[in-house]
Amino acid sequence: MKLLLAASLALLAACPSPHGNFKPPAPMPSVQDVVARLAKERDERKTFSAASTMDYWLGKDRVKGDVMVMGTDKRQVRFNGLDPTGGVLADMACNGTDYVFVDMKNNCTRTGPCNRDSIAQLLRVALEPDDFMHLALGTPPVIDQATGTVTWDSSKGYERVQLTGPAGKQSIVIDARDGHWDVVSSELVGSDGKIVWSVENADFVAVKDEAGVEHRLPGKTRFKSPEQQQDLLVDWKERRVNLAIDPAKFTVPVPQGLPGC
């Protein structure tokens, strides 16, 4: 999967204009325009569910397999890592406050507050639950009180955004060719100079939500959490956006008799 994702990203980045020069949009967006548009798109994507193939960690083992995912903008997320022979290898649910993680492969469980560390328990990439959802949908969160610059990369047809705020610095690269506005990468660097997370997207497709509204979503995503020196590769499939999800689906009973992981 790493080779496929790398190839997709390389093709996306390398595709030239027939004349070797993409014209900038008129007028060029300001930082405020970019921040406002991302906020609008995040606000328009309240829930999602997806089948996916992930290259992730389960305990001490690197696993490549099918994972069912769902999430909401209420800090709720659920992952089911599927066993190729049937059943579930791992189940993790964040209900917005607490999480339960059940590792069926190693017969152990873990519980705690629902935050970036709980996501890292399964995926080895530390992301807040709502950040994971918006990064998966191609609408990355933006640092507060952002100021900065937007420049045009005529060789690729990209808007390159550099932001600064009290929490650190953030870069966002947007593919603006053919009337699209696809976030192909973003990186957040904390005020201490350390990378908090980064994401790369490729193979964008149009997906209609339950009301028939069209959203441009990445077909492949690579999350990185340099602090943990881990990455997560995702090939997205069968996505639904803005569907009704019963809040009970984000609560998993703690199995009795299992030791802590």
N, C-alpha and C positions, 0 to 999 in steps of 0.2 A: 504494500500500500504506500510506503514511503516513496518508492520510485514513481508510482502513478501520480501521487499528489505533487511531487517535485516537478514531474513533466508537465502537468497541467498548469502549475504556477509559472513555469518557465515559458510555456507557450503564451500564456496570458500576458506576461510581462514583455515578451519579445516581439509580439505581432506589430509590424510596422505599418504606417500609412503607405498607400500606393505611391505617394509623393514624398515620403519620408518626413512629413511635417503636419501634425494635427493642429488645426486652428483652435484657439481658446474660445470658450463660451463668451457671449457678449450679453450683458456685462459679466466680468469675472465675479464670482461670489466672494463675499467678505467672510471673515471668521464667524461673525454673528449669523450669517446666512447658513453656513455649514452646521454650526451648533444647533440652530433652530430646526433645520431640516432633519438632522439625526434625531432630535427630541421628538419631532412630529412622527417620524417613522417608528420609533420605539413605542410611542403612545398608541399607535395604530395596531400594534401587534401585542395582544394581551395574553394569549395562550398559544401553545403549540404542542403537537405530538409528532413523533417520527420513528420510523424504523431506521436503523443505521448499521453500518459495519464500522467497528472501532478497533483501533490498536491501542490497548490500555493495559493497566496493571491490575491484577487480582492477587492480593497478598504479596508474595515475593515473585510471582510469575507474571511475565509479559504475556498478554492474551490478545489474540485477534479473533473477533467473533461478532455475532449479531447482538445489538443492544437496542431495546425499546426505550424511548425517552419521552417524557412529557414535562411541561413546565408552565408556570404562570408568572405574571409580573408581581405576584404577591409573595415572592421569595419561596415559592413551592416548586419542587422538582422531584422527579422519580426516574430511576434507572432500573431496568431489568436486563442483566447480562444473561443471554440464553445459552443453554447447553446444546451443542450440535446434535446430541442424541435424544434431546427432548428435555423439557423442564427448564428450570432457572438456576444459573450458577451463582448469581449475586443479585440482591435486591436492596436498593437504598431509596429511602423516601425522606424528603425534607418537607415538613408541614408549614413552614414559615417561621417556626420557633425552634423546634427540636428535630432531630433526625434519628432514624433507625437504619443500621446497615447490617444485613444478614449475608454472610459468606457461606453458601451451601457447600462449596467445594472443600473448604477447610473446617466446616462445622463450628463456626464461631460467630459472635455478634458484637456490635459496638453501638453505643448511643451517645448523644450529647447535643449541644446547641447547634442549630442549623446556621452554618456560616461557611466561609471560604475553606476552612480546615476540614469540614465534613465532606465537601465535594472532593477534596484531595485524598480522602480516605479510600475512595474507589478509583478515581481517575488520575491521581498523582499530579493534578494540576490544580493549584489553589485559586478558585474563583468564587466570588459570592454567588449564591443561587440565582439571583435576578441578572447578574452580569453574565453568567453562563447562558441563560436564555437569550439575551440580546446579542451576545457574540455569536451564538449559533444561528441567529436569524439575520446576521449581517448588519446589525445596527449597534455598534459598540457604544458603551457608556463613554461619556466625555467628562474630563476633570472640571470641577467647579471653578467659577470665576475665570474662565478661559480667555486669554488674549493671545495674539500671535499673528501668523501670516498664512496666506494662501497663494501658492505660486503654480504656474502652469508648466507641465513637462510636455513640450511639443513633440518629442520623439516617441512618446507612448500614448498621448491623449489622457494624461493623468492630472488631477488636481492634487497637489502635495500640501498638506496642512500641517503646520507646526504650532502647537499650543503650549502655553505656560500658565500655571496657576499655583496657588499655595501648596497643593498636594504634589506638585512635580511638573513633568513635561510629558506631552503626548504627541505622537505623530500619527497621521491618518492619510492613507493614499486611496484616492477615489478614481475609478475608471469612468471617465465621462464620455467615452466614445459612443457613437450611434444613438445619442439621446438617452443613454443609460446613466445611472449614478450608483455604481457598485463599489462598496468598500472592499478593496482587495487586501488591505493590511492595516493594522494599527498596533501601536506599542505604547505602553504606559511605563514611565520611569518615575519612581518616587522621589520625594524631596531629598532623600539620602543618596540619590544617584544610582540606585539599584533598579533593575527592570522588575516590575511587578507582574506583568503578563504581556504576551504578544499574540497576535492572531493573524493568519493568512487565509484568504478565501479564494476559491477558483470555481469555474464551471457554473456561473450563475444561471438560474432558470426562473421563469415566471410561474408562481403558484397562486391560485385563487383561493381566498379564504371562504368561510361558510356563507358569507353574504355576497360572494362573487367578485369581491375586490381583489385586484391583482397585486402581488408582492414579489419583488425580485429577491431571491434567496440563494445563498451559495450552495453548490452541489458537493463541494469538498471543503473541509475546514481543518486547519492545523493550529492547535492551541499550544503555547509554550509557557512554562512557568520556570524561568531560569533559576529561581531561588531553590527549587527542588531538583533542578537539572533533569526535568522530565518533559515529555511532550505527549500530545494526544492527537491522533490522526482519525478523522471522521469522514466517512463517505455517507452522505445523507440520502434517505430514500423515503418515499411514501409520506411526505409531510402534510400536515393539516395545520391551518392557522386560524386563530380566533374561534375555536370550537368550544363548546360547553364541556367543562371537566368537573366532575363531582369532587369537592374538597376531600372527601373521605379517601380518595385514591392516593392521597399524599400522607396517609397514616398507615403504618404497618405495625401490628402487634409484636412485642418483643417475645421471641420464642423462649420457652422455659427450658432450663437445663443446659443451655449452650454456654460454653465459656466465652470470655472476652477475647476478641481478636488481638 
